[in-house]
């Protein structure tokens, strides 16, 4: 019988400093790389300094990576 951690996998899209070779990629340790992907939307920075993808902007894509995490 498999444990919950072996069968419950979440696909996580990461961009920016969480991608391979970037400053905070160490947070992805233990996650299985699934490939390079993109999502529709413009990468934006809020007034508070956090980063987000604005899905209202059409015709633009943000490139990232997908990882399998449990």
VMD Tcl script that builds the backbone (N, CA, C; Angstrom):
set m [mol new atoms 210]
animate dup $m
set s [atomselect $m all]
$s set {name element resname resid chain x y z} {
  {N N UNK 1 A 0.838 -1.186 0.000}
  {CA C UNK 1 A 0.000 0.000 0.000}
  {C C UNK 1 A 0.882 1.247 0.000}
  {N N UNK 2 A 0.565 2.201 -0.866}
  {CA C UNK 2 A 1.347 3.441 -0.958}
  {C C UNK 2 A 0.912 4.417 0.130}
  {N N UNK 3 A 1.892 5.193 0.604}
  {CA C UNK 3 A 1.566 6.227 1.576}
  {C C UNK 3 A 0.930 7.415 0.860}
  {N N UNK 4 A 0.338 8.315 1.614}
  {CA C UNK 4 A -0.284 9.518 1.054}
  {C C UNK 4 A 0.745 10.338 0.294}
  {N N UNK 5 A 1.971 10.402 0.785}
  {CA C UNK 5 A 2.998 11.201 0.130}
  {C C UNK 5 A 3.427 10.616 -1.213}
  {N N UNK 6 A 3.274 9.319 -1.400}
  {CA C UNK 6 A 3.672 8.702 -2.661}
  {C C UNK 6 A 2.611 8.848 -3.742}
  {N N UNK 7 A 1.345 8.971 -3.367}
  {CA C UNK 7 A 0.306 8.997 -4.386}
  {C C UNK 7 A -0.341 10.360 -4.601}
  {N N UNK 8 A -0.282 11.259 -3.642}
  {CA C UNK 8 A -0.893 12.574 -3.783}
  {C C UNK 8 A 0.136 13.567 -4.305}
  {N N UNK 9 A 0.123 13.738 -5.615}
  {CA C UNK 9 A 1.100 14.615 -6.256}
  {C C UNK 9 A 0.397 15.860 -6.787}
  {N N UNK 10 A 1.019 16.994 -6.559}
  {CA C UNK 10 A 0.510 18.276 -7.041}
  {C C UNK 10 A 1.496 18.784 -8.078}
  {N N UNK 11 A 0.971 19.264 -9.207}
  {CA C UNK 11 A 1.832 19.905 -10.203}
  {C C UNK 11 A 1.886 21.391 -9.871}
  {N N UNK 12 A 3.101 21.895 -9.693}
  {CA C UNK 12 A 3.322 23.276 -9.276}
  {C C UNK 12 A 4.066 24.046 -10.360}
  {N N UNK 13 A 3.478 25.143 -10.817}
  {CA C UNK 13 A 4.110 26.016 -11.807}
  {C C UNK 13 A 4.918 27.065 -11.058}
  {N N UNK 14 A 6.212 27.159 -11.363}
  {CA C UNK 14 A 7.063 28.166 -10.716}
  {C C UNK 14 A 7.691 29.050 -11.792}
  {N N UNK 15 A 7.974 30.287 -11.429}
  {CA C UNK 15 A 8.600 31.238 -12.347}
  {C C UNK 15 A 9.536 32.128 -11.551}
  {N N UNK 16 A 10.332 32.902 -12.265}
  {CA C UNK 16 A 11.233 33.846 -11.595}
  {C C UNK 16 A 12.327 33.162 -10.803}
  {N N UNK 17 A 12.496 33.571 -9.560}
  {CA C UNK 17 A 13.628 33.115 -8.743}
  {C C UNK 17 A 13.488 31.693 -8.220}
  {N N UNK 18 A 12.382 31.012 -8.472}
  {CA C UNK 18 A 12.243 29.603 -8.088}
  {C C UNK 18 A 12.711 28.655 -9.193}
  {N N UNK 19 A 12.982 29.175 -10.390}
  {CA C UNK 19 A 13.421 28.338 -11.511}
  {C C UNK 19 A 14.855 27.855 -11.311}
  {N N UNK 20 A 15.219 26.800 -12.048}
  {CA C UNK 20 A 16.578 26.234 -11.984}
  {C C UNK 20 A 17.623 27.320 -12.178}
  {N N UNK 21 A 18.668 27.275 -11.356}
  {CA C UNK 21 A 19.762 28.217 -11.472}
  {C C UNK 21 A 19.486 29.581 -10.863}
  {N N UNK 22 A 18.317 29.786 -10.312}
  {CA C UNK 22 A 17.963 31.085 -9.742}
  {C C UNK 22 A 18.125 31.091 -8.216}
  {N N UNK 23 A 18.022 32.248 -7.640}
  {CA C UNK 23 A 18.300 32.523 -6.226}
  {C C UNK 23 A 17.578 31.605 -5.234}
  {N N UNK 24 A 16.309 31.332 -5.448}
  {CA C UNK 24 A 15.530 30.571 -4.476}
  {C C UNK 24 A 15.157 29.166 -4.955}
  {N N UNK 25 A 15.881 28.657 -5.942}
  {CA C UNK 25 A 15.575 27.316 -6.447}
  {C C UNK 25 A 15.738 26.238 -5.368}
  {N N UNK 26 A 16.541 26.485 -4.349}
  {CA C UNK 26 A 16.743 25.491 -3.290}
  {C C UNK 26 A 15.431 25.110 -2.606}
  {N N UNK 27 A 14.419 25.967 -2.680}
  {CA C UNK 27 A 13.108 25.628 -2.111}
  {C C UNK 27 A 12.446 24.470 -2.864}
  {N N UNK 28 A 12.897 24.191 -4.065}
  {CA C UNK 28 A 12.303 23.133 -4.879}
  {C C UNK 28 A 12.976 21.780 -4.654}
  {N N UNK 29 A 13.909 21.721 -3.713}
  {CA C UNK 29 A 14.615 20.474 -3.419}
  {C C UNK 29 A 13.604 19.379 -3.079}
  {N N UNK 30 A 13.750 18.229 -3.712}
  {CA C UNK 30 A 12.855 17.101 -3.482}
  {C C UNK 30 A 11.692 17.044 -4.458}
  {N N UNK 31 A 11.455 18.139 -5.171}
  {CA C UNK 31 A 10.382 18.163 -6.172}
  {C C UNK 31 A 10.938 17.611 -7.481}
  {N N UNK 32 A 10.108 16.918 -8.239}
  {CA C UNK 32 A 10.556 16.324 -9.499}
  {C C UNK 32 A 10.227 17.249 -10.667}
  {N N UNK 33 A 11.278 17.646 -11.386}
  {CA C UNK 33 A 11.140 18.533 -12.540}
  {C C UNK 33 A 10.335 17.838 -13.628}
  {N N UNK 34 A 9.300 18.510 -14.153}
  {CA C UNK 34 A 8.435 17.950 -15.187}
  {C C UNK 34 A 8.669 18.583 -16.555}
  {N N UNK 35 A 9.269 19.769 -16.588}
  {CA C UNK 35 A 9.554 20.406 -17.862}
  {C C UNK 35 A 9.310 21.904 -17.841}
  {N N UNK 36 A 9.639 22.535 -18.949}
  {CA C UNK 36 A 9.412 23.966 -19.131}
  {C C UNK 36 A 8.020 24.178 -19.708}
  {N N UNK 37 A 7.312 25.162 -19.179}
  {CA C UNK 37 A 5.956 25.456 -19.618}
  {C C UNK 37 A 5.754 26.965 -19.617}
  {N N UNK 38 A 4.588 27.392 -20.072}
  {CA C UNK 38 A 4.235 28.807 -19.989}
  {C C UNK 38 A 2.772 28.912 -19.622}
  {N N UNK 39 A 2.402 30.071 -19.110}
  {CA C UNK 39 A 1.007 30.357 -18.816}
  {C C UNK 39 A 0.678 31.723 -19.393}
  {N N UNK 40 A -0.548 31.882 -19.845}
  {CA C UNK 40 A -0.963 33.174 -20.397}
  {C C UNK 40 A -1.032 34.202 -19.277}
  {N N UNK 41 A -0.548 35.390 -19.558}
  {CA C UNK 41 A -0.583 36.479 -18.590}
  {C C UNK 41 A 0.752 37.196 -18.482}
  {N N UNK 42 A 0.695 38.441 -18.046}
  {CA C UNK 42 A 1.884 39.299 -17.930}
  {C C UNK 42 A 2.427 39.231 -16.510}
  {N N UNK 43 A 3.722 39.000 -16.385}
  {CA C UNK 43 A 4.389 39.033 -15.091}
  {C C UNK 43 A 4.422 40.478 -14.607}
  {N N UNK 44 A 3.906 40.731 -13.411}
  {CA C UNK 44 A 3.789 42.089 -12.883}
  {C C UNK 44 A 4.365 42.158 -11.466}
  {N N UNK 45 A 4.668 43.377 -11.024}
  {CA C UNK 45 A 5.129 43.608 -9.662}
  {C C UNK 45 A 4.142 44.551 -8.990}
  {N N UNK 46 A 3.671 44.158 -7.800}
  {CA C UNK 46 A 2.693 44.986 -7.089}
  {C C UNK 46 A 3.385 46.147 -6.378}
  {N N UNK 47 A 2.601 47.072 -5.879}
  {CA C UNK 47 A 3.154 48.215 -5.136}
  {C C UNK 47 A 3.862 47.762 -3.868}
  {N N UNK 48 A 3.457 46.613 -3.321}
  {CA C UNK 48 A 4.079 46.071 -2.107}
  {C C UNK 48 A 5.365 45.314 -2.407}
  {N N UNK 49 A 5.657 45.103 -3.690}
  {CA C UNK 49 A 6.896 44.445 -4.085}
  {C C UNK 49 A 6.742 42.971 -4.445}
  {N N UNK 50 A 5.576 42.395 -4.208}
  {CA C UNK 50 A 5.384 40.992 -4.582}
  {C C UNK 50 A 5.125 40.888 -6.089}
  {N N UNK 51 A 5.376 39.707 -6.627}
  {CA C UNK 51 A 5.243 39.479 -8.061}
  {C C UNK 51 A 4.026 38.583 -8.307}
  {N N UNK 52 A 3.307 38.847 -9.386}
  {CA C UNK 52 A 2.144 38.040 -9.728}
  {C C UNK 52 A 1.970 38.016 -11.242}
  {N N UNK 53 A 1.128 37.097 -11.726}
  {CA C UNK 53 A 0.826 37.008 -13.148}
  {C C UNK 53 A -0.567 37.566 -13.359}
  {N N UNK 54 A -0.652 38.633 -14.164}
  {CA C UNK 54 A -1.930 39.279 -14.467}
  {C C UNK 54 A -2.566 38.559 -15.652}
  {N N UNK 55 A -3.592 37.752 -15.368}
  {CA C UNK 55 A -4.258 36.949 -16.399}
  {C C UNK 55 A -5.128 37.795 -17.328}
  {N N UNK 56 A -5.391 39.037 -16.966}
  {CA C UNK 56 A -6.222 39.907 -17.804}
  {C C UNK 56 A -5.487 40.376 -19.050}
  {N N UNK 57 A -4.159 40.356 -19.020}
  {CA C UNK 57 A -3.353 40.778 -20.163}
  {C C UNK 57 A -3.305 39.626 -21.158}
  {N N UNK 58 A -3.845 39.821 -22.343}
  {CA C UNK 58 A -3.912 38.770 -23.365}
  {C C UNK 58 A -2.770 38.908 -24.366}
  {N N UNK 59 A -2.396 37.798 -24.971}
  {CA C UNK 59 A -1.348 37.807 -25.987}
  {C C UNK 59 A 0.059 37.828 -25.420}
  {N N UNK 60 A 0.193 37.626 -24.118}
  {CA C UNK 60 A 1.501 37.625 -23.454}
  {C C UNK 60 A 1.589 36.360 -22.609}
  {N N UNK 61 A 2.780 35.766 -22.525}
  {CA C UNK 61 A 2.954 34.557 -21.729}
  {C C UNK 61 A 4.109 34.721 -20.751}
  {N N UNK 62 A 3.999 34.039 -19.616}
  {CA C UNK 62 A 5.070 33.989 -18.632}
  {C C UNK 62 A 5.656 32.584 -18.666}
  {N N UNK 63 A 6.963 32.487 -18.857}
  {CA C UNK 63 A 7.651 31.202 -18.948}
  {C C UNK 63 A 8.023 30.735 -17.548}
  {N N UNK 64 A 7.857 29.447 -17.311}
  {CA C UNK 64 A 8.201 28.873 -16.024}
  {C C UNK 64 A 8.495 27.396 -16.148}
  {N N UNK 65 A 8.540 26.725 -15.011}
  {CA C UNK 65 A 8.801 25.302 -14.941}
  {C C UNK 65 A 7.713 24.640 -14.113}
  {N N UNK 66 A 7.445 23.374 -14.392}
  {CA C UNK 66 A 6.477 22.620 -13.604}
  {C C UNK 66 A 7.218 21.531 -12.840}
  {N N UNK 67 A 6.865 21.388 -11.565}
  {CA C UNK 67 A 7.430 20.370 -10.691}
  {C C UNK 67 A 6.309 19.547 -10.087}
  {N N UNK 68 A 6.592 18.260 -9.846}
  {CA C UNK 68 A 5.670 17.386 -9.127}
  {C C UNK 68 A 6.090 17.412 -7.666}
  {N N UNK 69 A 5.178 17.818 -6.798}
  {CA C UNK 69 A 5.463 17.879 -5.360}
  {C C UNK 69 A 4.397 17.106 -4.611}
  {N N UNK 70 A 4.772 16.615 -3.429}
  {CA C UNK 70 A 3.775 15.902 -2.618}
  {C C UNK 70 A 3.577 16.627 -1.303}
}
mol reanalyze $m
mol bondsrecalc $m
mol representation Tube
mol addrep $m
